[in-house]
Amino acid sequence: MQTFTANESKTRFGELLDRVQRAPVQVTRHNRVVGVMVSAKDYDAMRRFYADRLRKALRDTADEAAAAGLTEKKPAQLLADES
């Protein structure tokens, strides 16, 4: 992965923007990675990927709960029994 220092990123911003269209670029400050710049297209793809993954996890969890007999009323009943 290409690396720019924070100072290089500031002084060569146009070049940085051109490079991120081809591949992500990490930005360092004091020899530590402080960020990664990606194209808008890559960012949108990542957001869609993680949103899809979250939706799948929620569906799977709901399916497992339903298979175990857990309804929306059951947690309230269980909590009421604790009082």
C-alpha positions as CSV (number, residue, x, y, z in Angstrom):
1,M,0.0,0.0,0.0
2,Q,1.3,3.5,-0.9
3,T,2.1,5.7,2.1
4,F,2.1,9.4,2.4
5,T,3.2,11.4,5.5
6,A,0.6,13.9,6.8
7,N,2.8,16.7,5.5
8,E,3.1,15.1,2.1
9,S,-0.7,14.6,2.0
10,K,-1.1,18.3,2.7
11,T,1.4,19.6,0.2
12,R,0.7,17.0,-2.6
13,F,-3.1,16.7,-2.0
14,G,-4.0,16.6,-5.7
15,E,-1.6,13.8,-6.3
16,L,-3.0,12.0,-3.2
17,L,-6.5,12.3,-4.7
18,D,-5.3,10.8,-8.0
19,R,-3.6,7.9,-6.3
20,V,-6.6,6.9,-4.1
21,Q,-8.6,6.5,-7.3
22,R,-6.3,3.5,-8.1
23,A,-5.6,2.1,-4.6
24,P,-6.0,3.0,-0.9
25,V,-3.2,5.2,0.5
26,Q,-2.2,5.2,4.2
27,V,-1.3,8.4,5.9
28,T,1.3,8.5,8.6
29,R,2.2,11.0,11.3
30,H,5.3,10.5,13.5
31,N,5.8,7.1,11.9
32,R,2.3,5.9,12.9
33,V,-0.5,5.1,10.5
34,V,-3.2,7.7,11.4
35,G,-5.6,7.1,8.5
36,V,-6.3,5.4,5.2
37,M,-7.7,7.3,2.3
38,V,-9.9,5.4,-0.3
39,S,-11.9,6.4,-3.3
40,A,-15.5,7.3,-2.9
41,K,-16.3,4.1,-5.0
42,D,-14.3,1.9,-2.6
43,Y,-15.9,3.6,0.5
44,D,-19.4,3.0,-0.8
45,A,-18.5,-0.7,-1.5
46,M,-17.2,-1.1,2.0
47,R,-20.3,0.5,3.5
48,R,-22.6,-1.8,1.4
49,F,-20.5,-4.8,2.4
50,Y,-20.7,-4.1,6.2
51,A,-24.4,-3.1,6.0
52,D,-25.2,-6.4,4.2
53,R,-23.1,-8.3,6.8
54,L,-25.0,-6.6,9.7
55,R,-28.4,-7.4,8.1
56,K,-27.4,-11.0,7.7
57,A,-26.3,-11.3,11.3
58,L,-29.5,-9.7,12.5
59,R,-31.6,-12.1,10.3
60,D,-29.6,-15.1,11.6
61,T,-30.0,-14.0,15.2
62,A,-33.8,-13.5,14.7
63,D,-34.1,-17.0,13.1
64,E,-32.1,-18.6,15.9
65,A,-34.3,-16.9,18.5
66,A,-37.5,-17.9,16.7
67,A,-36.2,-21.5,16.5
68,A,-35.6,-21.5,20.2
69,G,-39.1,-20.3,20.9
70,L,-38.1,-16.8,21.9
71,T,-40.9,-14.3,21.1
72,E,-41.1,-10.6,21.7
73,K,-43.1,-11.2,24.9
74,K,-40.7,-13.8,26.3
75,P,-38.0,-11.4,27.5
76,A,-40.6,-9.3,29.3
77,Q,-42.0,-12.4,31.0
78,L,-38.5,-13.5,32.0
79,L,-37.7,-10.1,33.5
80,A,-41.0,-10.0,35.3
81,D,-40.2,-13.3,36.9
82,E,-37.0,-11.8,38.4
83,S,-38.9,-9.1,40.4
